[in-house]
């Protein structure tokens, strides 16, 4: 089972490597960094909002404290010490709340400064990553195009390889058909193959047929002359015509034939 799991992971990893595009991976990483930067900015905004609310509460408490102090002074001026004491007691409680809010305000202000600094640093890293990402993408695209051009020129690409194989098969079939046609012509010329149509004859047979055809015409012409002349003289003329026709159509030179 461990071995099967290892084989499966290896094949899956290889398939992922083939399917992975570095440019898409870089774009996805950049998108995730932008999302993280957006979250940090929202955190800064939330802390700043809380700090602003505390500042408003502090301002209200301080106004109430000043009002109670003024009331205690007026009560003492009117001889109402009890009212003055009550006002000062309330003012003391407000001062405790002011102290607590000021502590929280300082804490929130420190957190806001930290988040702001982290946001600025993250923004700088994101900007640097974006520049590097675009550089890598441009370099990868140029290298990919150069590789395809090199493969096309060298003929080792898949597309050009198929074209080259098709051309090679066409040339092989053409050469085979030419060789077959030449072999058939040679066999027909040598008489090793018979032409059932009777259209193809060797050169010797064609020449003999031509000579015999001419002799038959001359013999027929002499025979007709003999019939018209009549008697034995006509018979002699026919015999003389045969011998004369044979001499007339006897070839002076032996015909030359192409071995092919």
Rosetta blueprint (number, residue, H / E / L):
1 X L
2 X H
3 X H
4 X H
5 X H
6 X H
7 X H
8 X H
9 X H
10 X H
11 X H
12 X H
13 X H
14 X H
15 X H
16 X H
17 X H
18 X H
19 X H
20 X L
21 X L
22 X H
23 X H
24 X H
25 X H
26 X H
27 X H
28 X H
29 X H
30 X H
31 X H
32 X H
33 X H
34 X H
35 X H
36 X H
37 X H
38 X H
39 X H
40 X H
41 X H
42 X H
43 X H
44 X H
45 X H
46 X H
47 X H
48 X H
49 X H
50 X H
51 X H
52 X H
53 X H
54 X H
55 X H
56 X H
57 X H
58 X H
59 X H
60 X H
61 X H
62 X H
63 X H
64 X H
65 X H
66 X H
67 X H
68 X H
69 X H
70 X H
71 X H
72 X H
73 X H
74 X H
75 X H
76 X H
77 X H
78 X L
79 X L
80 X L
81 X H
82 X H
83 X H
84 X H
85 X H
86 X H
87 X H
88 X H
89 X H
90 X H
91 X H
92 X H
93 X H
94 X H
95 X H
96 X H
97 X H
98 X H
99 X H
100 X H
101 X H
102 X H
103 X H
104 X H
105 X H
106 X H
107 X H
108 X H
109 X H
110 X H
111 X H
112 X H
113 X H
114 X H
115 X H
116 X H
117 X H
118 X H
119 X H
120 X H
121 X H
122 X H
123 X H
124 X H
125 X H
126 X H
127 X H
128 X H
129 X H
130 X H
131 X H
132 X H
133 X H
134 X H
135 X H
136 X H
137 X H
138 X H
139 X H
140 X H
141 X H
142 X H
143 X H
144 X H
145 X H
146 X H
147 X H
148 X H
149 X H
150 X H
151 X H
152 X H
153 X H
154 X H
155 X L
156 X L
157 X L
158 X H
159 X H
160 X H
161 X H
162 X H
163 X H
164 X H
165 X H
166 X H
167 X H
168 X H
169 X H
170 X H
171 X H
172 X H
173 X H
174 X H
175 X H
176 X H
177 X H
178 X H
179 X H
180 X H
181 X H
182 X H
183 X H
184 X H
185 X H
186 X H
187 X H
188 X H
189 X H
190 X H
191 X L
192 X L
193 X L
194 X L
195 X L
196 X L
197 X L
198 X L
199 X L
200 X L
201 X L
202 X L
203 X H
204 X H
205 X H
206 X H
207 X H
208 X H
209 X H
210 X H
211 X H
212 X H
213 X H
214 X H
215 X H
216 X H
217 X H
218 X H
219 X H
220 X H
221 X H
222 X H
223 X H
224 X H
225 X H
226 X H
227 X H
228 X H
229 X H
230 X L
231 X H
232 X H
233 X H
234 X H
235 X H
236 X H
237 X H
238 X H
239 X H
240 X H
241 X H
242 X H
243 X H
244 X H
245 X H
246 X H
247 X H
248 X H
249 X L
250 X L
251 X L
252 X L
253 X L
254 X L
255 X L
256 X L
257 X L
258 X L
259 X L
260 X L
